[in-house]
Amino acid sequence: IDQAREVLLEAAKRDPNVSRDPAPVVVLTELGGSSVNLEVRVWIDDAGHERPVFVSVLEAGKKALDRAGIEIPYPHLQL
């Protein structure tokens, strides 16, 4: 959890549209059946940029997790 949190925080901080104060945070939102769910929360100065920043931070976070070797778990179904 700590490594994933750090990777996601650094990715969010690199986005130029993400406010530095208050700083981005990553919170644990759920312990799922086959996952640990984290949520990245950021502040932006212009509400008109909400969707583009959401997409940018989401994409940067996924790429950063991939580079760090952190995989997203997918449920397995055994028949």
N, CA, C and O atoms as CSV, one atom per row, in Angstrom:
chain,resi,resn,atom,element,x,y,z
A,1,ILE,N,N,0.836,-1.196,0.000
A,1,ILE,CA,C,0.000,0.000,0.000
A,1,ILE,C,C,0.874,1.250,0.000
A,1,ILE,O,O,0.614,2.198,-0.741
A,2,ASP,N,N,1.915,1.246,0.838
A,2,ASP,CA,C,2.772,2.431,0.933
A,2,ASP,C,C,3.461,2.745,-0.390
A,2,ASP,O,O,3.535,3.905,-0.794
A,3,GLN,N,N,3.969,1.707,-1.067
A,3,GLN,CA,C,4.652,1.928,-2.338
A,3,GLN,C,C,3.678,2.453,-3.392
A,3,GLN,O,O,4.000,3.393,-4.120
A,4,ALA,N,N,2.509,1.861,-3.477
A,4,ALA,CA,C,1.511,2.313,-4.448
A,4,ALA,C,C,1.096,3.750,-4.148
A,4,ALA,O,O,0.936,4.556,-5.064
A,5,ARG,N,N,0.924,4.067,-2.883
A,5,ARG,CA,C,0.539,5.431,-2.492
A,5,ARG,C,C,1.601,6.438,-2.949
A,5,ARG,O,O,1.269,7.480,-3.514
A,6,GLU,N,N,2.861,6.128,-2.707
A,6,GLU,CA,C,3.951,7.032,-3.080
A,6,GLU,C,C,4.022,7.213,-4.595
A,6,GLU,O,O,4.181,8.332,-5.083
A,7,VAL,N,N,3.904,6.121,-5.331
A,7,VAL,CA,C,3.949,6.180,-6.791
A,7,VAL,C,C,2.809,7.052,-7.323
A,7,VAL,O,O,3.030,7.886,-8.200
A,8,LEU,N,N,1.611,6.869,-6.808
A,8,LEU,CA,C,0.458,7.646,-7.257
A,8,LEU,C,C,0.577,9.119,-6.875
A,8,LEU,O,O,0.208,9.996,-7.657
A,9,LEU,N,N,1.087,9.393,-5.682
A,9,LEU,CA,C,1.279,10.787,-5.256
A,9,LEU,C,C,2.248,11.514,-6.171
A,9,LEU,O,O,1.987,12.642,-6.592
A,10,GLU,N,N,3.364,10.871,-6.479
A,10,GLU,CA,C,4.360,11.500,-7.346
A,10,GLU,C,C,3.783,11.758,-8.733
A,10,GLU,O,O,4.049,12.802,-9.328
A,11,ALA,N,N,3.003,10.829,-9.249
A,11,ALA,CA,C,2.379,11.018,-10.560
A,11,ALA,C,C,1.417,12.209,-10.532
A,11,ALA,O,O,1.404,13.012,-11.465
A,12,ALA,N,N,0.625,12.326,-9.487
A,12,ALA,CA,C,-0.327,13.439,-9.375
A,12,ALA,C,C,0.393,14.775,-9.239
A,12,ALA,O,O,-0.034,15.774,-9.816
A,13,LYS,N,N,1.474,14.796,-8.483
A,13,LYS,CA,C,2.214,16.041,-8.261
A,13,LYS,C,C,2.862,16.564,-9.538
A,13,LYS,O,O,3.110,17.764,-9.654
A,14,ARG,N,N,3.138,15.693,-10.489
A,14,ARG,CA,C,3.771,16.118,-11.737
A,14,ARG,C,C,2.801,16.820,-12.687
A,14,ARG,O,O,3.233,17.479,-13.632
A,15,ASP,N,N,1.510,16.687,-12.449
A,15,ASP,CA,C,0.536,17.331,-13.333
A,15,ASP,C,C,0.528,18.835,-13.053
A,15,ASP,O,O,0.289,19.241,-11.915
A,16,PRO,N,N,0.783,19.668,-14.063
A,16,PRO,CA,C,0.857,21.116,-13.831
A,16,PRO,C,C,-0.472,21.749,-13.422
A,16,PRO,O,O,-0.479,22.857,-12.887
A,17,ASN,N,N,-1.587,21.076,-13.660
A,17,ASN,CA,C,-2.894,21.629,-13.287
A,17,ASN,C,C,-3.346,21.233,-11.892
A,17,ASN,O,O,-4.403,21.670,-11.436
A,18,VAL,N,N,-2.559,20.411,-11.210
A,18,VAL,CA,C,-2.892,19.989,-9.850
A,18,VAL,C,C,-2.313,21.005,-8.876
A,18,VAL,O,O,-1.127,21.328,-8.934
A,19,SER,N,N,-3.157,21.505,-7.982
A,19,SER,CA,C,-2.733,22.488,-6.987
A,19,SER,C,C,-1.746,21.866,-6.001
A,19,SER,O,O,-1.867,20.694,-5.645
A,20,ARG,N,N,-0.785,22.650,-5.571
A,20,ARG,CA,C,0.202,22.197,-4.583
A,20,ARG,C,C,-0.292,22.394,-3.154
A,20,ARG,O,O,0.192,21.749,-2.224
A,21,ASP,N,N,-1.272,23.305,-2.988
A,21,ASP,CA,C,-1.791,23.584,-1.654
A,21,ASP,C,C,-3.306,23.762,-1.753
A,21,ASP,O,O,-3.763,24.770,-2.293
A,22,PRO,N,N,-4.081,22.831,-1.256
A,22,PRO,CA,C,-3.645,21.646,-0.518
A,22,PRO,C,C,-3.017,20.603,-1.451
A,22,PRO,O,O,-3.339,20.518,-2.636
A,23,ALA,N,N,-2.132,19.836,-0.881
A,23,ALA,CA,C,-1.388,18.835,-1.638
A,23,ALA,C,C,-2.278,17.642,-1.983
A,23,ALA,O,O,-3.252,17.364,-1.282
A,24,PRO,N,N,-1.940,16.937,-3.067
A,24,PRO,CA,C,-2.670,15.707,-3.389
A,24,PRO,C,C,-2.531,14.684,-2.260
A,24,PRO,O,O,-1.539,14.680,-1.530
A,25,VAL,N,N,-3.522,13.833,-2.132
A,25,VAL,CA,C,-3.473,12.747,-1.149
A,25,VAL,C,C,-3.955,11.465,-1.821
A,25,VAL,O,O,-4.703,11.499,-2.799
A,26,VAL,N,N,-3.514,10.342,-1.277
A,26,VAL,CA,C,-3.989,9.034,-1.717
A,26,VAL,C,C,-4.541,8.344,-0.488
A,26,VAL,O,O,-3.840,8.177,0.509
A,27,VAL,N,N,-5.810,7.943,-0.563
A,27,VAL,CA,C,-6.464,7.322,0.591
A,27,VAL,C,C,-6.923,5.909,0.240
A,27,VAL,O,O,-7.305,5.618,-0.893
A,28,LEU,N,N,-6.875,5.058,1.234
A,28,LEU,CA,C,-7.394,3.701,1.109
A,28,LEU,C,C,-8.904,3.784,1.247
A,28,LEU,O,O,-9.409,4.265,2.262
A,29,THR,N,N,-9.632,3.319,0.233
A,29,THR,CA,C,-11.088,3.429,0.268
A,29,THR,C,C,-11.791,2.107,0.513
A,29,THR,O,O,-12.930,2.085,0.980
A,30,GLU,N,N,-11.115,0.991,0.200
A,30,GLU,CA,C,-11.791,-0.295,0.364
A,30,GLU,C,C,-10.791,-1.440,0.274
A,30,GLU,O,O,-9.825,-1.388,-0.488
A,31,LEU,N,N,-11.042,-2.463,1.063
A,31,LEU,CA,C,-10.339,-3.731,0.923
A,31,LEU,C,C,-11.326,-4.681,0.272
A,31,LEU,O,O,-12.202,-5.239,0.934
A,32,GLY,N,N,-11.174,-4.858,-1.039
A,32,GLY,CA,C,-12.108,-5.684,-1.792
A,32,GLY,C,C,-11.755,-7.158,-1.704
A,32,GLY,O,O,-10.764,-7.538,-1.080
A,33,GLY,N,N,-12.571,-7.972,-2.331
A,33,GLY,CA,C,-12.353,-9.409,-2.329
A,33,GLY,C,C,-11.047,-9.810,-2.993
A,33,GLY,O,O,-10.420,-10.790,-2.590
A,34,SER,N,N,-10.632,-9.058,-4.012
A,34,SER,CA,C,-9.367,-9.350,-4.685
A,34,SER,C,C,-8.607,-8.070,-5.000
A,34,SER,O,O,-7.835,-8.017,-5.957
A,35,SER,N,N,-8.833,-7.032,-4.184
A,35,SER,CA,C,-8.168,-5.762,-4.462
A,35,SER,C,C,-8.022,-4.917,-3.203
A,35,SER,O,O,-8.715,-5.106,-2.203
A,36,VAL,N,N,-7.090,-3.982,-3.301
A,36,VAL,CA,C,-6.939,-2.916,-2.315
A,36,VAL,C,C,-7.201,-1.636,-3.099
A,36,VAL,O,O,-6.421,-1.291,-3.987
A,37,ASN,N,N,-8.276,-0.931,-2.792
A,37,ASN,CA,C,-8.680,0.230,-3.578
A,37,ASN,C,C,-8.137,1.518,-2.972
A,37,ASN,O,O,-8.388,1.839,-1.810
A,38,LEU,N,N,-7.391,2.240,-3.791
A,38,LEU,CA,C,-6.838,3.531,-3.405
A,38,LEU,C,C,-7.474,4.605,-4.271
A,38,LEU,O,O,-7.801,4.368,-5.434
A,39,GLU,N,N,-7.645,5.778,-3.698
A,39,GLU,CA,C,-8.222,6.899,-4.437
A,39,GLU,C,C,-7.270,8.082,-4.359
A,39,GLU,O,O,-6.817,8.454,-3.276
A,40,VAL,N,N,-6.966,8.675,-5.518
A,40,VAL,CA,C,-6.121,9.865,-5.589
A,40,VAL,C,C,-7.046,11.075,-5.531
A,40,VAL,O,O,-7.980,11.195,-6.324
A,41,ARG,N,N,-6.775,11.965,-4.588
A,41,ARG,CA,C,-7.582,13.182,-4.450
A,41,ARG,C,C,-6.690,14.396,-4.669
A,41,ARG,O,O,-5.660,14.554,-4.013
A,42,VAL,N,N,-7.103,15.250,-5.602
A,42,VAL,CA,C,-6.326,16.445,-5.930
A,42,VAL,C,C,-7.241,17.660,-5.943
A,42,VAL,O,O,-8.459,17.548,-6.082
A,43,TRP,N,N,-6.626,18.809,-5.794
A,43,TRP,CA,C,-7.331,20.079,-5.920
A,43,TRP,C,C,-6.854,20.740,-7.208
A,43,TRP,O,O,-5.692,20.613,-7.594
A,44,ILE,N,N,-7.770,21.448,-7.865
A,44,ILE,CA,C,-7.408,22.196,-9.063
A,44,ILE,C,C,-7.905,23.626,-8.905
A,44,ILE,O,O,-8.850,23.892,-8.162
A,45,ASP,N,N,-7.249,24.545,-9.621
A,45,ASP,CA,C,-7.611,25.956,-9.513
A,45,ASP,C,C,-8.780,26.335,-10.419
A,45,ASP,O,O,-9.497,27.296,-10.139
A,46,ASP,N,N,-8.973,25.593,-11.491
A,46,ASP,CA,C,-10.014,25.919,-12.462
A,46,ASP,C,C,-10.944,24.716,-12.625
A,46,ASP,O,O,-10.541,23.679,-13.152
A,47,ALA,N,N,-12.184,24.862,-12.174
A,47,ALA,CA,C,-13.142,23.755,-12.252
A,47,ALA,C,C,-13.389,23.314,-13.692
A,47,ALA,O,O,-13.814,22.183,-13.927
A,48,GLY,N,N,-13.131,24.182,-14.642
A,48,GLY,CA,C,-13.292,23.833,-16.049
A,48,GLY,C,C,-12.297,22.779,-16.511
A,48,GLY,O,O,-12.483,22.153,-17.554
A,49,HIS,N,N,-11.247,22.589,-15.733
A,49,HIS,CA,C,-10.226,21.589,-16.071
A,49,HIS,C,C,-10.459,20.256,-15.366
A,49,HIS,O,O,-9.619,19.360,-15.446
A,50,GLU,N,N,-11.592,20.118,-14.677
A,50,GLU,CA,C,-11.816,18.921,-13.858
A,50,GLU,C,C,-11.673,17.627,-14.659
A,50,GLU,O,O,-10.911,16.745,-14.263
A,51,ARG,N,N,-12.375,17.498,-15.755
A,51,ARG,CA,C,-12.337,16.242,-16.519
A,51,ARG,C,C,-10.961,15.995,-17.139
A,51,ARG,O,O,-10.443,14.884,-17.021
A,52,PRO,N,N,-10.347,16.985,-17.796
A,52,PRO,CA,C,-9.012,16.732,-18.352
A,52,PRO,C,C,-7.977,16.366,-17.283
A,52,PRO,O,O,-7.115,15.521,-17.523
A,53,VAL,N,N,-8.055,16.990,-16.115
A,53,VAL,CA,C,-7.111,16.665,-15.040
A,53,VAL,C,C,-7.394,15.264,-14.512
A,53,VAL,O,O,-6.459,14.513,-14.233
A,54,PHE,N,N,-8.659,14.900,-14.370
A,54,PHE,CA,C,-9.014,13.554,-13.928
A,54,PHE,C,C,-8.385,12.517,-14.853
A,54,PHE,O,O,-7.744,11.571,-14.393
A,55,VAL,N,N,-8.571,12.698,-16.153
A,55,VAL,CA,C,-8.038,11.752,-17.136
A,55,VAL,C,C,-6.511,11.746,-17.099
A,55,VAL,O,O,-5.894,10.682,-17.142
A,56,SER,N,N,-5.910,12.914,-17.020
A,56,SER,CA,C,-4.452,13.026,-16.998
A,56,SER,C,C,-3.845,12.341,-15.779
A,56,SER,O,O,-2.869,11.601,-15.904
A,57,VAL,N,N,-4.415,12.583,-14.604
A,57,VAL,CA,C,-3.901,11.983,-13.366
A,57,VAL,C,C,-4.136,10.475,-13.379
A,57,VAL,O,O,-3.276,9.711,-12.940
A,58,LEU,N,N,-5.281,10.046,-13.874
A,58,LEU,CA,C,-5.578,8.612,-13.956
A,58,LEU,C,C,-4.576,7.898,-14.866
A,58,LEU,O,O,-4.035,6.853,-14.505
A,59,GLU,N,N,-4.337,8.463,-16.035
A,59,GLU,CA,C,-3.402,7.859,-16.985
A,59,GLU,C,C,-1.977,7.874,-16.443
A,59,GLU,O,O,-1.265,6.875,-16.541
A,60,ALA,N,N,-1.559,8.996,-15.873
A,60,ALA,CA,C,-0.212,9.085,-15.307
A,60,ALA,C,C,-0.039,8.100,-14.158
A,60,ALA,O,O,1.024,7.498,-14.008
A,61,GLY,N,N,-1.073,7.936,-13.354
A,61,GLY,CA,C,-1.010,6.995,-12.242
A,61,GLY,C,C,-0.849,5.568,-12.715
A,61,GLY,O,O,-0.048,4.817,-12.159
A,62,LYS,N,N,-1.601,5.180,-13.739
A,62,LYS,CA,C,-1.506,3.814,-14.274
A,62,LYS,C,C,-0.122,3.560,-14.855
A,62,LYS,O,O,0.466,2.506,-14.616
A,63,LYS,N,N,0.398,4.512,-15.611
A,63,LYS,CA,C,1.733,4.356,-16.196
A,63,LYS,C,C,2.797,4.265,-15.107
A,63,LYS,O,O,3.732,3.471,-15.218
A,64,ALA,N,N,2.661,5.073,-14.056
A,64,ALA,CA,C,3.623,5.050,-12.952
A,64,ALA,C,C,3.568,3.720,-12.207
A,64,ALA,O,O,4.605,3.175,-11.830
A,65,LEU,N,N,2.371,3.200,-11.996
A,65,LEU,CA,C,2.238,1.889,-11.349
A,65,LEU,C,C,2.883,0.800,-12.205
A,65,LEU,O,O,3.553,-0.089,-11.680
A,66,ASP,N,N,2.681,0.867,-13.518
A,66,ASP,CA,C,3.299,-0.109,-14.426
A,66,ASP,C,C,4.823,-0.045,-14.338
A,66,ASP,O,O,5.484,-1.080,-14.241
A,67,ARG,N,N,5.382,1.169,-14.370
A,67,ARG,CA,C,6.842,1.327,-14.284
A,67,ARG,C,C,7.383,0.780,-12.976
A,67,ARG,O,O,8.490,0.244,-12.932
A,68,ALA,N,N,6.605,0.914,-11.911
A,68,ALA,CA,C,7.036,0.443,-10.590
A,68,ALA,C,C,6.805,-1.059,-10.416
A,68,ALA,O,O,7.174,-1.631,-9.390
A,69,GLY,N,N,6.198,-1.693,-11.415
A,69,GLY,CA,C,5.939,-3.130,-11.323
A,69,GLY,C,C,4.763,-3.485,-10.429
A,69,GLY,O,O,4.648,-4.621,-9.967
A,70,ILE,N,N,3.889,-2.516,-10.185
A,70,ILE,CA,C,2.703,-2.750,-9.357
A,70,ILE,C,C,1.541,-3.055,-10.286
A,70,ILE,O,O,1.139,-2.214,-11.089
A,71,GLU,N,N,1.008,-4.255,-10.174
A,71,GLU,CA,C,-0.058,-4.692,-11.068
A,71,GLU,C,C,-1.430,-4.494,-10.436
A,71,GLU,O,O,-1.596,-4.592,-9.220
A,72,ILE,N,N,-2.406,-4.214,-11.289
A,72,ILE,CA,C,-3.789,-4.131,-10.842
A,72,ILE,C,C,-4.338,-5.551,-10.809
A,72,ILE,O,O,-4.288,-6.250,-11.820
A,73,PRO,N,N,-4.857,-5.987,-9.675
A,73,PRO,CA,C,-5.361,-7.363,-9.606
A,73,PRO,C,C,-6.691,-7.501,-10.345
A,73,PRO,O,O,-7.560,-6.632,-10.270
A,74,TYR,N,N,-6.818,-8.582,-11.034
A,74,TYR,CA,C,-8.074,-8.882,-11.710
A,74,TYR,C,C,-8.644,-10.152,-11.103
A,74,TYR,O,O,-7.899,-11.092,-10.828
A,75,PRO,N,N,-9.946,-10.194,-10.892
A,75,PRO,CA,C,-10.534,-11.402,-10.302
A,75,PRO,C,C,-10.373,-12.595,-11.247
A,75,PRO,O,O,-10.440,-12.455,-12.468
A,76,HIS,N,N,-10.166,-13.738,-10.665
A,76,HIS,CA,C,-10.036,-14.972,-11.438
A,76,HIS,C,C,-11.264,-15.830,-11.190
A,76,HIS,O,O,-11.774,-15.911,-10.072
A,77,LEU,N,N,-11.722,-16.461,-12.242
A,77,LEU,CA,C,-12.876,-17.348,-12.139
A,77,LEU,C,C,-12.433,-18.750,-12.510
A,77,LEU,O,O,-11.927,-18.983,-13.608
A,78,GLN,N,N,-12.622,-19.664,-11.605
A,78,GLN,CA,C,-12.251,-21.045,-11.866
A,78,GLN,C,C,-13.521,-21.849,-12.093
A,78,GLN,O,O,-14.434,-21.833,-11.267
A,79,LEU,N,N,-13.573,-22.542,-13.202
A,79,LEU,CA,C,-14.755,-23.333,-13.550
A,79,LEU,C,C,-14.529,-24.794,-13.250
A,79,LEU,O,O,-15.417,-25.615,-13.478
